[in-house]
Amino acid sequence: MAARKRRTTLNDKWRQRIQTSMIINRLQDHIEGKIELTAAQVRSAEILLKKTAPDLTHTTGEVTHTHHDELTDRMTQAKERAAELRRH
């Protein structure tokens, strides 16, 4: 029986999933006050998430809709925090 070859590189799909989760983690840390992000960084994260995360606005189902609302709420909080930081 032939030995299995170890896969040492990630395919593009997994790479995208990891990058998306890293963006979400940074935004969560910012919302929780663990790190500071500029308004430009928050906006950049929002743009990248729109490109990498699935758009759940046209999906049916209560669970999916709930997740979309949570992400929207977090993005709103991040924008408000960035606006507050600009004022100070």
C-alpha positions in Angstrom: 0.0 0.0 0.0 1.4 3.4 -1.0 2.1 5.9 1.7 -0.1 9.0 1.9 1.5 12.2 0.8 1.3 14.9 3.3 -0.5 18.0 2.1 1.7 20.9 3.2 -0.2 23.7 1.4 -3.7 25.0 2.0 -6.0 25.2 -0.9 -7.6 28.6 -1.8 -10.9 27.7 -0.1 -9.3 27.0 3.3 -7.1 30.1 3.0 -10.1 32.3 2.4 -11.9 30.8 5.4 -8.9 31.5 7.7 -8.5 35.0 6.4 -12.3 35.7 6.9 -12.2 34.4 10.5 -9.1 36.5 11.2 -10.9 39.7 10.0 -13.9 38.8 12.2 -11.7 38.2 15.2 -10.0 41.6 14.8 -13.3 43.4 14.6 -14.6 41.5 17.7 -11.5 42.5 19.6 -12.0 46.1 18.5 -15.7 46.1 19.6 -14.7 44.6 23.0 -12.1 47.3 23.4 -9.1 44.9 23.3 -7.5 46.7 20.4 -7.8 50.0 18.6 -8.6 50.2 14.9 -8.8 53.4 12.8 -12.0 54.1 10.9 -10.1 53.2 7.7 -9.2 49.8 9.1 -12.8 49.1 10.1 -14.0 50.1 6.7 -11.4 48.0 5.0 -12.4 45.0 7.1 -16.1 45.6 6.1 -15.2 45.7 2.4 -13.1 42.5 2.7 -15.9 40.7 4.6 -18.4 41.6 1.9 -16.0 40.0 -0.6 -15.2 36.9 1.4 -18.2 36.1 3.6 -21.4 34.9 2.0 -24.1 37.5 1.6 -26.9 36.2 3.8 -29.5 38.9 2.9 -31.3 36.7 0.4 -31.1 33.4 2.3 -34.1 32.1 4.0 -34.2 30.6 7.5 -34.3 32.0 11.0 -30.8 30.8 12.0 -29.1 32.3 8.9 -31.0 35.6 9.3 -30.0 35.8 13.0 -26.3 35.4 12.1 -26.6 38.2 9.6 -28.2 40.5 12.1 -25.4 39.8 14.6 -22.7 40.7 12.1 -24.6 43.8 11.0 -24.9 44.9 14.7 -21.2 44.3 15.2 -20.3 46.3 12.1 -22.6 49.1 13.3 -20.9 49.1 16.7 -17.5 49.2 15.1 -18.5 52.2 13.0 -19.9 54.0 16.0 -16.7 53.3 18.0 -14.5 54.6 15.1 -16.6 57.8 14.8 -16.3 58.3 18.6 -12.5 57.9 18.4 -12.4 60.4 15.6 -14.2 63.0 17.7 -11.6 62.6 20.5 
